[in-house]
Amino acid sequence: MMNKHVNKVALIGAGFVGSSYAFALINQGITDELVVIDVNKEKAMGDVMDLNHGKAFAPQPVKTSYGTYEDCKDADIVCICAGANQKPGETRLELVEKNLKIFKGIVSEVMASGFDGIFLVATNPVDILTYATWKFSGLPKERVIGSGTTLDSARFRFMLSEYFGAAPQNVHAHIIGEHGDTELPVWSHANVGGVPVSELVEKNDAYKQEELDQIVDDVKNAAYHIIEKKGATYYGVAMSLARITKAILHNENSILTVSTYLDGQYGADDVYIGVPAVVNRGGIAGITELNLNEKEKEQFLHSAGVLKNILKPHFAEQKVN
């Protein structure tokens, strides 16, 4: 019997990130159907036309159209890329006030359509807005996911691959915590081809810890440098979103450092924050709890505390399961 289920993604926000995400979805053939929704109808329609014109070169046909919130009703994933952009010199957390207001309206409209799928949030500050999406939607926490530190971890893997002369795919290292200034590297579990980074530094004088510390600073500040040079970051995060989307739609059980809800894991609770989590068709299937060293534990709890302090004025301290 033919499988009649069609994987459908609804994208809200056709700005730099959203349009790059749509481009990645089509070029990788990740979904069967894509609906683009934006307050700027002409921009969204133009993107759809442009994307459709390149379909002859895509690995598989993706039905791509302009739509409205009503089209979210039967979507498997609603990816939110809408919101105010980070300006030069502005931190992700300074965007909170602007984007909370925008998100309340967006999530209300999506839920009014009858949507019962998975929210994927990209807009910054992503951890705060993922928590807000969970609260505003009333969906189970497993079905609200933020891009978290997937991009930070990818940046980390790339820079370490350049330093050690290995392919990024063979570098296994996580950045966890807030997608922002308090994020941290998990050096205690970082390895290149199975060899711990600490062992590589210990056995080879060419590698120095201070140079690795500089790599961490470069990862943390990457967005600021890119924004300074070209006004916004979008290709990297779009590819991260495409990777998460693929893990969901293909039921992969892949472990990705997404922003997910913690309820005691890592010693933190009632917060969305970037940690390695198992991602599949149901959303978050489980959290991978790394055995952090004392310094990493302290840094992580500080990061979670920063996020919780931002959330406090906006949300009553009550848990929803």
C-alpha positions as CSV (number, residue, x, y, z in Angstrom):
1,M,0.0,0.0,0.0
2,M,1.3,3.4,-0.9
3,N,2.4,5.7,2.0
4,K,0.1,8.7,1.6
5,H,1.8,10.7,4.4
6,V,3.6,13.8,3.1
7,N,6.2,15.5,5.2
8,K,5.3,19.2,5.4
9,V,7.2,22.1,6.9
10,A,5.7,25.5,7.4
11,L,8.3,28.3,7.6
12,I,7.4,31.5,9.3
13,G,9.7,34.4,8.4
14,A,11.3,34.8,5.0
15,G,14.2,36.9,6.0
16,F,17.9,36.0,5.7
17,V,17.7,32.9,7.9
18,G,14.3,31.7,6.7
19,S,15.1,32.0,3.0
20,S,18.4,30.3,3.6
21,Y,16.7,27.5,5.5
22,A,14.2,27.1,2.6
23,F,17.1,26.9,0.1
24,A,18.8,24.2,2.2
25,L,15.6,22.1,2.6
26,I,15.1,22.1,-1.2
27,N,18.7,21.5,-2.1
28,Q,18.9,18.6,0.3
29,G,15.5,17.2,-0.5
30,I,14.6,17.0,3.2
31,T,10.8,17.6,3.0
32,D,8.0,16.9,0.6
33,E,6.2,20.2,1.0
34,L,7.2,23.6,2.1
35,V,4.9,26.6,2.9
36,V,6.5,30.0,3.3
37,I,4.6,32.5,5.5
38,D,5.7,36.1,6.1
39,V,4.1,39.5,6.9
40,N,5.8,40.7,3.8
41,K,3.7,38.7,1.4
42,E,5.5,40.0,-1.7
43,K,8.9,38.9,-0.4
44,A,7.6,35.4,0.5
45,M,6.0,35.0,-2.9
46,G,9.2,36.2,-4.6
47,D,11.2,33.6,-2.6
48,V,8.7,30.8,-3.6
49,M,9.0,31.8,-7.3
50,D,12.7,31.9,-7.1
51,L,13.0,28.5,-5.3
52,N,10.6,26.8,-7.7
53,H,12.6,27.9,-10.7
54,G,15.6,25.9,-9.5
55,K,13.6,22.7,-8.7
56,A,14.8,21.0,-11.9
57,F,18.2,20.7,-10.2
58,A,16.9,19.6,-6.8
59,P,17.4,15.9,-5.6
60,Q,13.7,15.5,-5.3
61,P,10.6,17.6,-6.0
62,V,9.5,19.7,-3.0
63,K,6.1,21.3,-3.4
64,T,6.8,24.9,-2.5
65,S,4.2,27.6,-2.0
66,Y,3.3,30.8,-0.3
67,G,0.8,30.4,2.5
68,T,-0.9,31.8,5.6
69,Y,-1.1,30.6,9.2
70,E,-4.1,28.4,8.2
71,D,-1.6,26.3,6.3
72,C,0.1,25.3,9.5
73,K,-2.8,23.0,10.4
74,D,-1.4,19.9,8.9
75,A,2.3,20.7,9.1
76,D,4.7,18.3,10.8
77,I,7.1,21.1,11.7
78,V,6.5,24.9,12.0
79,C,9.9,26.6,11.9
80,I,9.9,30.1,13.3
81,C,12.6,32.4,11.8
82,A,10.6,35.6,12.2
83,G,11.5,38.4,14.6
84,A,13.8,41.4,15.0
85,N,17.4,40.9,13.9
86,Q,20.5,41.3,16.1
87,K,22.1,44.6,15.4
88,P,25.9,45.3,15.5
89,G,27.0,45.4,19.1
90,E,23.7,44.1,20.4
91,T,23.6,40.9,22.4
92,R,21.1,38.1,21.7
93,L,19.5,38.7,25.2
94,E,18.9,42.4,24.4
95,L,16.4,41.2,21.7
96,V,14.1,39.7,24.4
97,E,11.5,42.4,24.7
98,K,11.0,42.9,21.0
99,N,10.8,39.3,20.1
100,L,8.6,38.1,22.9
101,K,5.8,40.4,21.7
102,I,6.2,39.1,18.1
103,F,6.2,35.5,19.2
104,K,3.1,35.7,21.3
105,G,1.2,36.8,18.1
106,I,2.8,34.2,15.9
107,V,2.3,31.2,18.2
108,S,-1.3,32.2,18.9
109,E,-2.0,32.3,15.1
110,V,-0.3,28.9,14.5
111,M,-2.2,27.2,17.3
112,A,-5.5,28.7,16.2
113,S,-5.0,26.8,12.9
114,G,-5.2,23.5,14.7
115,F,-1.5,22.8,14.5
116,D,-0.4,19.7,16.4
117,G,3.2,19.1,15.2
118,I,6.6,20.2,16.3
119,F,7.8,23.8,16.7
120,L,11.4,24.5,15.7
121,V,12.6,27.9,16.9
122,A,15.6,29.8,15.4
123,T,15.0,33.4,16.4
124,N,17.3,34.9,19.0
125,P,17.5,34.8,22.0
126,V,16.7,31.3,21.0
127,D,16.6,29.7,24.4
128,I,14.2,32.3,25.8
129,L,12.0,32.3,22.7
130,T,11.8,28.5,22.7
131,Y,10.6,28.6,26.3
132,A,8.1,31.3,25.3
133,T,6.9,29.2,22.4
134,W,6.3,26.2,24.7
135,K,4.4,28.4,27.2
136,F,2.3,30.2,24.5
137,S,1.5,27.0,22.6
138,G,0.6,24.6,25.4
139,L,2.3,21.8,23.5
140,P,4.3,19.1,25.3
141,K,7.9,20.2,26.0
142,E,9.2,17.4,23.8
143,R,7.6,19.0,20.8
144,V,9.1,22.5,21.1
145,I,12.7,22.6,20.1
146,G,15.2,25.4,19.7
147,S,18.3,25.5,17.4
148,G,20.2,25.8,20.6
149,T,24.0,25.4,20.3
150,T,23.9,23.2,17.2
151,L,25.6,26.0,15.2
152,D,28.0,26.8,18.0
153,S,29.0,23.1,18.1
154,A,29.4,23.1,14.3
155,R,31.6,26.2,14.5
156,F,33.6,24.5,17.3
157,R,34.1,21.3,15.3
158,F,35.1,23.3,12.2
159,M,37.7,25.3,14.1
160,L,39.1,22.3,15.9
161,S,39.3,20.4,12.5
162,E,41.4,23.3,11.1
163,Y,43.6,23.2,14.1
164,F,44.2,19.5,14.3
165,G,44.1,18.9,10.5
166,A,41.1,16.5,10.5
167,A,37.7,16.6,8.8
168,P,35.0,18.3,10.8
169,Q,32.9,15.0,10.7
170,N,35.7,13.3,12.6
171,V,35.8,15.9,15.4
172,H,33.4,15.2,18.2
173,A,32.9,18.2,20.5
174,H,30.0,20.0,22.1
175,I,29.3,23.6,23.0
176,I,26.5,23.6,25.6
177,G,24.5,26.1,27.6
178,E,22.9,29.4,26.4
179,H,23.3,30.2,22.7
180,G,25.2,33.3,23.6
181,D,27.9,34.7,25.8
182,T,27.7,32.2,28.6
183,E,28.0,29.1,26.4
184,L,30.8,26.6,27.3
185,P,32.9,23.9,25.6
186,V,32.8,20.4,27.0
187,W,36.6,19.8,26.8
188,S,36.2,16.7,29.0
189,H,34.5,14.8,26.2
190,A,36.1,16.4,23.1
191,N,38.0,14.1,20.8
192,V,39.4,13.8,17.3
193,G,38.8,10.4,15.7
194,G,38.3,8.9,19.2
195,V,41.5,10.4,20.7
196,P,40.7,12.9,23.5
197,V,41.8,16.5,22.8
198,S,43.6,16.6,26.3
199,E,45.7,13.6,25.2
200,L,46.6,15.2,21.9
201,V,47.8,18.4,23.7
202,E,49.7,16.4,26.2
203,K,51.6,14.3,23.6
204,N,52.3,16.9,21.0
205,D,54.1,20.2,21.7
206,A,52.6,21.7,18.5
207,Y,49.2,21.9,20.3
208,K,48.7,24.4,23.1
209,Q,45.8,24.9,25.6
210,E,46.0,28.7,25.2
211,E,45.4,28.3,21.5
212,L,42.4,26.0,22.2
213,D,41.1,28.6,24.6
214,Q,41.3,31.2,21.8
215,I,39.3,28.9,19.6
216,V,36.5,28.9,22.2
217,D,36.6,32.7,22.2
218,D,36.4,32.7,18.4
219,V,33.3,30.4,18.6
220,K,31.6,32.6,21.1
221,N,32.3,35.8,19.1
222,A,31.7,34.4,15.6
223,A,28.3,35.9,15.2
224,Y,29.5,39.3,16.3
225,H,32.3,39.2,13.7
226,I,30.0,38.0,10.9
227,I,27.4,40.6,11.7
228,E,30.1,43.3,11.7
229,K,31.3,42.1,8.2
230,K,28.0,41.3,6.4
231,G,25.1,42.5,8.6
232,A,23.7,39.1,9.7
233,T,24.4,35.4,10.1
234,Y,22.2,33.0,8.2
235,Y,23.9,30.2,6.2
236,G,25.3,28.4,9.2
237,V,22.1,28.5,11.3
238,A,20.0,27.6,8.2
239,M,22.1,24.5,7.7
240,S,21.7,23.7,11.4
241,L,18.0,24.0,11.1
242,A,17.9,21.8,8.1
243,R,19.9,19.2,10.0
244,I,17.4,19.2,12.9
245,T,14.5,19.1,10.4
246,K,16.1,16.0,8.7
247,A,16.5,14.3,12.1
248,I,12.9,14.9,12.9
249,L,11.3,14.0,9.6
250,H,13.5,10.9,9.0
251,N,13.0,9.7,12.6
252,E,16.8,9.5,13.0
253,N,17.3,9.4,16.8
254,S,20.3,11.7,16.1
255,I,22.0,13.4,19.0
256,L,22.2,17.2,18.4
257,T,22.9,20.0,20.8
258,V,19.4,21.6,20.6
259,S,17.7,23.9,23.0
260,T,15.5,21.6,25.1
261,Y,13.6,21.7,28.4
262,L,15.5,20.5,31.4
263,D,13.7,19.1,34.5
264,G,16.6,18.3,36.8
265,Q,19.1,17.1,34.2
266,Y,22.5,18.7,34.6
267,G,21.2,20.1,37.9
268,A,19.0,22.7,36.1
269,D,15.2,22.9,35.8
270,D,12.4,24.9,34.2
271,V,14.7,26.2,31.5
272,Y,15.3,25.6,27.8
273,I,19.0,25.4,27.1
274,G,21.4,23.8,24.6
275,V,22.4,20.2,25.5
276,P,22.9,17.0,23.5
277,A,19.5,15.4,23.0
278,V,18.1,12.6,20.9
279,V,15.9,14.0,18.1
280,N,13.4,11.9,16.2
281,R,9.9,12.0,14.7
282,G,8.3,12.7,18.1
283,G,10.7,15.6,18.9
284,I,13.0,15.2,21.9
285,A,13.2,11.5,22.7
286,G,15.7,11.9,25.5
287,I,18.5,14.0,26.9
288,T,22.1,12.8,26.8
289,E,23.5,13.7,30.2
290,L,27.3,14.1,29.9
291,N,29.5,13.6,32.9
292,L,30.8,17.1,33.3
293,N,33.9,18.0,35.3
294,E,33.5,20.5,38.2
295,K,34.5,23.5,36.1
296,E,32.0,22.6,33.4
297,K,29.2,22.0,35.9
298,E,29.8,25.4,37.4
299,Q,29.8,27.1,34.0
300,F,26.7,25.3,32.9
301,L,24.7,26.2,36.0
302,H,25.8,29.8,35.6
303,S,24.6,29.8,32.0
304,A,21.2,28.3,33.0
305,G,20.9,30.9,35.8
306,V,21.4,33.7,33.4
307,L,18.6,32.4,31.2
308,K,16.3,31.8,34.2
309,N,16.8,35.4,35.4
310,I,15.8,36.7,32.0
311,L,12.7,34.5,32.1
312,K,11.5,35.4,35.6
313,P,9.9,38.8,34.9
314,H,8.0,37.4,31.9
315,F,6.7,34.0,33.1
316,A,5.2,32.9,36.4
317,E,7.4,30.2,38.0
318,Q,5.1,27.3,37.3
319,K,5.9,24.1,35.6
320,V,3.8,22.7,32.7
321,N,4.3,19.1,31.6
